[in-house]
Structure formats: structure tokens, C-alpha cells
């Protein structure tokens, strides 16, 4: 993930100053443990200033409104207590070439600042610190004790101090070319690393872009550069410094991230705020998606492994209990042939009542025939009672396995992050597992949207133009089948295979053509556990013939009056480009 460097920070701050000062503070909402959003209102607009101290994605920019969910974080409550109703009157850099900005709040524009919110964009050391007018720390996003850092502890009640000064020379437009070359090439090495090592205010992304636009390789040794190469590189160095001096920036997307210098731009954008908001929202969502998906898959895998072991144990015991009839038959034979018993025998062979086939019966020599028969009756009764106890346990375990396999399949179908819809679908699965007591509600910190939020179904168009909706998880499957579907629609599902519920929406009086049915069946096959198969049996029926058993878990449904089509997952995969995500 590309970090915010000094140049990007200056570009963001420059825009904020020009567009959002002065502004009144109306609200502070903490999105998660690394991000706050401050509601600002100017004379003509309202917006949310997002400040993030994530160790890999620290940034400051205008953002979208936070979700309407409770904010239970202490830090945001402390900020709103001190800043609510005050005016944001200034955003200043605290020192040259430092990635620290000072947001100053006063009662009204033109008055002295009462509070300072220091935003430190410094990688894993990023922080947000609120101080009073005397620079006494009131609260901090991340407090640092003396034991954690003897160099710069950050505790409430202490005086705020700037981070330790950076090493390296200060870049200057006035520096002569020969002196610059001498400094960079003093110790031969890769030109990119030499620039980073010798000067402040640079980042790997900026240096690599600068070197590449100069038609050089960042890994190329400084010893191999010709005078013309040095001159081209120095011209871009000066361009960077001049843009910083004039506060002139050219934000845009590059093949590997973003830039505010206009170098290697594949798509220019209007402003730095939108660029940073889009980039870090996407990157953090993607990171959250990967982490959450791995956590859920690992949790389900562990639980399913234990349940399958339990199911095998119950199956073995059930198989053993099937010998109850054999023991009873042997006991009956022995009681019917008491005259054939002889003292001291360890085995007796008698003819079966029905087949007349010989049946060998083990005997205990010290017991008579009746005693041996009684023992066999007792063993038969014990096994029969065990079967009655084990069968419901096995059924319960198998039902739990079927349910979790369906959840696992839903997660498997959400294989990569494409949009926020994919992340929200995982959040819904997480909430479902918490509701089923499979996960603890404290295991994950970020809340999801409320239960009445609009579901983000997969959406397609059948060949005749009918809408096809597909649930992404059990919660969406239930909502699709039991709340949204009407009597005119058709409901599809892979037959006896975990998978998504698919709904073909039809207008009153409309009749689906065969190609529409096949289209829906192919999608139902693709969004099932049998995605890798060539053909998958798919059932379809009217939604009124689909029922949820009493007490059934989310996503479980039974159906009747169904018809069967053979869906082709490979065809369903081809339709993905037609999805309206």
C-alpha cells in the first residue's frame, strides 16, 4: 500500500485550506479504531474530514459520511466534547519537511486557537493528538508510555513535543547541480536508494516515479549514470521542488497507485481529496476483506473438522448398534434349542429360523444356556438403546454440518474484493455466525449496517430482459426467498447441494422462455458448491412452494412441485460480465 508522503500531504492540506477554511465543527464520528470523521460546515457546503492513523494507510482528506451506526469509541467522544461548535480556523505544517499538520480550532475566525489537533502521518508511528492552547496533551488516538518509548512518550497531561528531526539533507531549489550529484553519488549504489538515503521529504513511490520519468532504472547504480542521465534526473528533481514551492499539484492514477506530481499518470483526477479517499478506502476495504474472509474460513474449517469427527464417531457407534438384532436373534435361537446346549462349550451352531442357515453363537462355558441367552438379550437391549440415543445426535450434527457447509460455500463464492458490496456480504455472514453463537460478538470490532439496509444482491438480466437476483449469503437468501419473491417469480437452487438462492423476477402474466430458465439454472449452478462440475442438477419452482422449516437455520429451505434443469457452471461464469454489481 502506497503511504502518504510529504508531497501528498502538502497537496491535501493545500486543498483543505483553500476549500474548507474556516468551517464549523458539528460532529465527530469514529469509523473504526484507526479513523475519525469530523463534520465541517462552511457558508455554502458541508463535508466530512477523515483523519486516519492506520500504520499502513495514514492519511487526511475529505471523505463520504460515516455509516449511521453507534460510535462507542472514547477518543471521538473526547474530541466532540472539546471541539463541538468551534471553528476550524487554520491547518498548518508544524515544521519544514515534517509530515505533521496542526488543525487549529477557535471560537470564531480571527481569534486565537483554543485547541490544536496534531495529525502525524508517519507510517507505523502515525497518531492524532489533541492539546490545549498551551500544548498540554488532552487526549491521543494512541498513547505511548515511557516503557514503550523513552525518546517520545505521549501521555495526557504532558507537553506536546514534535517528533525527532529527520536525518538527511534538506532539499533546496538553490542547490547547485554538481553539489547535488556529489551528494547522491558519494557512496555508489542504486540511484533510488541513494536519493532516499541522502534527502528528506522523499518516499519510495515518489523517487521511483522520478527516476523512471527520467528514463532510468531505480536499481541502476549511480556509478553507471552518464552526465546526460544526471541532468535529466536533476531536471525532474527541480520540477518536484518548484511544484512544492508554488503549491502546484497534478493528482492522478498511475499503474501502481497514485501521484500528485503528474508523472506516469494513466488517468488524471480533479483533486487530491477524491484521489486519497478513493485509494485508501479501496485499499483498506480490500485488506479488511482479505483478513475477515481468512478468519471466517479458518473458523469454519476448524469447527467443521470437529463436527465431522463427531459425526464419524456417532456413525461408528450407530453401525455397532445395528448388531442388536443379531444378538436378539442368537438369544432367541438359544432359548428355542436349550436341549442342544452342553456344559463347557464355548460355541454352539444352530439353524436360522427363516433361512435354515447355520448360525455360530459364542458361549461362556461357566454359564448355562439360559444365562448365555440372557446375556445376549442384555447386549441387544443395550445396543438398541444406544441407537435410539445416537441417531438424534447424529442428525443434529449432520444438520449443523450442512448449515456450516452452506455458509462456507457462500464465503467461497465471495472469492475476491471487487466492491464494498463484497465486504458488506462478509459482514452479514459474520453477523449471522454471531447470531448463531458460532462466533463471539467481541471477536470482530467493526459493526455492520442495520438489518433494514438494502441488500446488495448479485443482479443479472436474463435474455428476455427479466431481472435475476442472487443472494450472496444466508441472510440475503432468506430475504430474497421469503420477503422479496412474489407469486409470479421463479425460484432456483442447486438440487441437494449448498448454494445461493436464485430468483427470476417475472411481471404479472409474463412467461419465461426456455433460454431464461436455462440462464437462471446456469447461474444457480455457478453459485453453488458444485461450481467445478460440468453439469449440476438445478430445481426450480414458484416461491409459494418454498418453505422454511420451523426453527431452521438461516438459508435453509424445503420445496415441492419442483422441476429439474441441468445447469452448466461454465456458462454461468460467462455471464459474470453481465452482472450489475
N, C-alpha and C positions, 0 to 999 in steps of 0.2 A: 504494500500500500504506500502510495506516494505521500510523504509528510509535507505539511505546510512549512515552507522555508521563509526566510526573512523577506524576500521579494514578494512572495504571495501574500504574506501578512500585511505588508505596506500597501499592496494593491487593494486588499479587502478593507483595510482601515480608511484608505483614501476615499473609497466609495461610500462607506458608512458616514464619514464626516460630511460629505457633500449632500447626502440624501436624507440622513436621519438625525441631524442635529439642528436645533435642540429637539428633544422628544420627551414626553411624559411617560414615566414608568407606571403601568397599570396592573401588571400581573407577573408573577414568576412561577414557572411550572418546570419541575424536574422530570425529564422524559425517562431517564434511567440513571444508574449510578455514575455515569460519566458526562451527562448532558443536561444543561438547563436551557430554558427558553424564556426570554424576557419580552413581555408585550410592550411595544413602544407606540405612542401615538403622536404624530405631528399635526400641524394645522390641516393637512389635506389627506393624510393616509394613516393606516395602522398596520403594523407588522410585528413579526416575532424575531428577535435577535437570538440566534442559537450560539451557545458557547459550550465547547466540548473539550474535555481534558483527557480523552481516551489516549492511552500510551502510544497507540499506532495511528490515531486519526484526530489528534487535537486540532481544532480549527475554530474560527469565529466568522459568522456570516448570517445574513437574513435567511429565514427558513419558513417552512409551512407551519401552520398552527399545530400544537400538540394534540394528541387524541384526548377525548373527553373521558378521562379516567381519573380516579382519585390519586392525588400526589401525597405520598406518605413519607417523603424524604425530609430530614431535618434541615439540610443545607438550604433548600429552596424556601422553607418556612422562615429561616433566619434572614434570608435576603429580602423577602417580601415585607417582613416586619420593619426592616430598616429603610428600604428603598421605595416602598409603595407611595405613589403620588409625587415623588421627586422628579426633577428634570435631569435627563442625561444631557450635560452641557458640553462635554469635551471627551475626545478619545485621542490620547496622546501616547507616543512612544516614550518609554522611560529613559532610554539611553541609546546612543548610536549602535546599530548593528545587533541589538538585543531583540529577541523575539518575545518581548513583554510589552503589553499595552495597558494603559491606565484609563479606565472608564470613570469619569468624574460625575458625581450626582450632587445637585444643589436644589434649593427650594424653587428657584426660578432662574432663567438665563441671566447672566451678568453678575450673579452672586458667587461668593466663594464656595468651593466644593465642601460638602459635609461628609461625604463618603467617597472612598476610592475602591473600585473593583479591579484588582490587578489580574490580568489574564496572561498566564505564562504558557506559551506554545513551545514546549521544549521536549518533545518525544515522551519518553517514559517518566520524565520529571515534570510533566505538564501539571498545572494547578490553577485554581481560581481562588483568590484571596480577597476578602473584604476587610478594609481598615477604615478607621475614622479619620478625621481631618489631621490628626497628629500621627498618622501612620501606625496606630496601635491595631494589631490584628484582632478582629471581632469574630470572624469565622473563616473557615477554609474548606474547600472541597476535599482536600486530603491533608490532614495534619501529620507533621513529621516530628517525631520525638528526638530527644538528644541521643538516645541509643541508636536510632535509625540513621541519623546523620549528625555528626559533630561539626560539620562545616556550615550547614544552614538548616537548623531546626525551624519548623513552622508550627507555632503553638499560639492559641488565643492568649491575649494579654501581652504578647511580646511585640517589639517594634519591628515593622516590616523592613527587610533588607533585600536589596537586589540580588539576583543570582550571581555567583562568582564570574568575574570577567572572562571572556573568551580568549583563547590563545590565537596566535596568528596575526599577521599584519592587517591593518585597516585598508580596504580598497579605496583608492582615490583616483579621480579623473586626472589630477595633475601629475600623477606618477609617470615618469618617462618610460618609453618602450624598453630601452636597454636595461633599466633597473628592474622592470617587471620580469623580463626574460631571465635576468640573472637570478632573481629570487625563486622563480618557478623551477628553473633548471639546475639550481645549486647542487641538489642531490638527485642524480638521474633516476628516473622511474617512470611509471605510466603517467601520461600528461594529466589525466583526470584526477588521479590521486595526489599528484604534486600541487595542483591548484587547490584542492580541498585542504591539504595539509598546511599551506602557507598563507591562506587568506580567510578572513572572517566572512560571515554572511552568505556562504555558499552551501548548496545542498548537492547530493549526488545527481538528482534529476536535472538541476539547472546546469551543472558542469558538463554532464554527458551531452545534454542538448546543445550547449555552447560549442563543445568540441566537434560534435557531428555536423552542425551547420557550417563549421569552418572546414568541412571536408577532411576531417581527421578521425582517427580511431581513439576513443578514450583510453584504451590499453596500450596505445603506441608509446614507446619510450621517448622521453624528452630529448635524448641524445640523437635520435634519428630525424628530428624536425629540421627542415630547411628554413632559411630566413623568410621565404615567402609564406611558409606554414605559420611561423610565429606571427607574421604581420597580419594574416587573415584571422588568426585566433585573437590577437590583441584588438582588432577592429570590433569583434563581437563583444569582447570584454568591455570596451569603451561604450558600446551601444547599451549594454546592460546598466552600466553606471549612469549614463546620461538619462536613460528612461527612469531610473530611480530618482535622479536629481529633479527631473521635470514632472515626476509622478505621472508618467505616461505609460500605460499598460495595454496589452493586446491579448486578452484572455481567449483561450480556445482549447479544443480537444486535440490530443496527439495520439499516435498509435499506441503509446504505452501509458497514457494518463492525461495530464493537462499541463498547460503552461500559461503564464500571464505575460510572456515576452514575445509572443507571436512566432516563435521558432518551431518548425516542424508541425505546424498546425494543419490538421486534417479537416477541422470544422470550427470556424470562429464562433464565438458566442457574444451576447450583448454585454454581459457584465460578469464580474468576478463572483458576485454573490450567488447567482444562479449556478455558476460553474462549480463552486465549492459545495454548495448544498446538494447538488445532484451527485457529484462524485462521492462524497463521504456518506451520504445516505445510502447510495448503492453499495459501496464497499462494506460499510458496517452491517447492512442488512444481509449481504452475502456471507460475511463472516458469522453473523448470528445464525443464519440459515444452516450453514455447514456444521457449526457446533451443536445446535439444537437437534438437527437430524441425526448426527452421530450419537448424541446422548440418548435420544429416543430409541434408535435402532439397537444400541448396546443394551439398554434396559430391557427392551422386549426380548432380545436374544437370550439374555440371562434368565428371564422369567420363563420363556418357552422351553428352554433346556431343562429347567427343573420340573416343569409341568409334564413334559414328555417322559422324563424319567419316572415320575409318579404314575403316569398313565401306563407305562410298561410294567411297573410293579403291580398295579391293580389288574392288568391283563393277565399277568402270570398267575396271580392268585385266583382270578376267575377261571383260568384254564385248569388250575389244580382242582378247583371246586367242582368241575364237571365230572370228577371221579365219584361224586356222591351216589349217582345212580349205579355205578359199578359195584360199590361197596354194598348198597342195599340189595342188589341182585344176588351177590355172593352170599349175603346173610340169609336171604330167602331160600336159596338152594341148599344151604347148610341145614336150615331148620326143616326143610322138606325131606332131607336124607340123613336124619340122625342115626339111622341104623348102619350107615356106611362108615361112620366115624370109628376109629380105633385109637386106643390110648397111645400117646408118644409120637403120633405122626406130625410131621412138620408141613405137610401139604396133602390136599385131597383133590381129586379130579372128578367133577360131576358134570352131567349133561345139562345144557341150557334148556329152559322150559320151552322156548319158541323154536330154536334152530337145531336143538339136539347136539350142538357142537360142544366139544369138551371145554370145560372152564376150570382152570387151575386156581385153587384157593389156598393161600398161605394160612397156616395154623400155628398157634402157640402150643407146644407139646404139653405144658403143665396145666392147660385148661381143657375142659371137656367141650363137646360140640356146641352146647347151648351157650357157654361162656364165650367161645370164639364168635358165635353169631351175634351175641350182644355187643361185643367189641366192634364188630363190623357195622352194626346198626348205629352205634355211637359215633363212629367215624363218618358215616354217611350223613347223620344229622348235623355234625359239626361243619362239614363242608357245605351242606345246604344252607345253613345259617350264614356262613361266610359269603356265599354267593349273593344272598339277599342283602348283605351289608355292603359288599364291594361294588355291585352293579350300579347303584345310585352314585357312589363316589366316583366311579369311572366315568359315568355320564356327565357329572358336574365338571370333572377335569377336562373331558373332551370338549364340552361346551366352552370352557374358558380358553382352551387351545384354539378352537375355531374362531372365537371372537378376536383373540390377540393376533392370529394369523391374518385376519381381515384388516386389523389396524396396521400390522406390519406391511401388508400389501399396499395400503393407502400411502404409507411413508415411502415405500419403494417406488410408487408411481411418481411421487414428487422428487424426482431424481436430481434436479439441479435448480439453482436460483435463476429465475428469469424476470420476475417482477415481485412487488410486495405481496401480490396475491399468493405466491408460493409460500412466503414466510408466514402470512396470516393462516394459511391452511395448516401449517405445522403447529402454530399456536393453538388452533382449535383442537387438534389431536392431543396436544399436551393437556389442555383443559379437560378434554374428555377422559383422559387417563387419570387425571387428578380426581375427577368426579367419580370414577370407578375405584378409587382408593389404590390404584396401582402406582401412582406417583404421589409424593408428599407435596402439598401446596407451597412449601417453603423451599423446594428444590430449585425452582426457577423464579427469578425475581421480576421479570418483565411481564406485566399484565396484558391481557388481550382486550379487544374491543368487546362491548357488551353483547348480550345474547340477541338483541334485536338489530344488530348490524346487518347490512346487506351481504348475503353470502356471495362469494366470488367463484361461482360455478365455472367449469370449462364450458365454453359456448361454441357451437358449430352451426353451420347451415347445411341441411340435407339438400340433395339435388333438386328437389321441388321447391326449395326455399323455406321449408319448415325449420324452426329452431330446435336444436338438440342441446339439452343441458346434461352435464355430468358432474356428480358430486366428487369433491376432492378428498373427503374423509367421511367418517360415520355420521358426524353431526350434519354435514351437508346432505348426505344420503337420506337421512330421516326427514330433513326439511323438504327436500326435493320430492320425496315419495308421498309423505303423509300430510304435507301442508300446501305445497305448491301445485301438485298434479291435480288435474280435473278429469272428468269422465270422458272427455274427447281424446285425451293423450294416450300414448302407448308407453309402457314401462319395459325396459330391457335389463337383463342381468345374465352374466355367465352362469351356466347351469351347474349348481353344486360346487362352485369354485369361488373363493373370495375375490371380490371385485367391486367396482363402482356401480351405483345405480345410474341408469341412463334413461332420460325422458325425452321422447319425441313429442313436441308440442304441436297439436293439431287444432285448427279452427273448427267451430261447430259445423257439421256437415261435410267437412273435408275428409278425404280418404287418402291414406298414404300409399304411394306406389311401391312396387317391389324394390326399386332402387333405393327408396327412402328407408325401407325396412332393413335392407342389406347394409346400407350406410350406418345405421344405428347399431346393428349387430356387430359390424366390424369394430366400431368404437368400444362397444361393451367388451369385446374380446381383447382389444388392446389394453383397456384399463382394467385388467384382471390379472390374477396370479399366473395365468397361462399365456402371458404375453409372448413367450418364446415359442409357443406351439404354432404349427402350420394352420390348424383349424380348431376352433373352440365351439362347443355347443352353447348356444345362447337362447334363453327363453324370453318370450315377450307376451304381455297380456295387458289388459286395461288396469289402471291404477286401483279401481274399486275392487279388484280381485287380489290385491296385495294387502297383507295384514301383518301387524306386529304382535307376536305372542305376548301375553301378559307377563310383565316382569322381564322381558327380553332386553339384552344389552343394546346400546346404540348400533345402528346399522344392520341389525338382524331383521329379516323379513321372511314371511312364507307367502306362497302364491298358489293360485289354482287357475284352471281353464287356460293354461299356458299353451303356446305353440313354440316350436323349436326351429331356429335357423342356425346355420353354421357360419360363424363369424371368422374372418381372417385378420389376425392382429397386424400382419404386414400391411394390409390395406388401411387399417385404422391409423397406422403410423404415418402413412402418406397424407392423411387428412389433417395432420397437425398444423400444417401451414395455413389451414382454413380457420383455425381457432381464433375467436375474438376474445383474447385473454383480458 
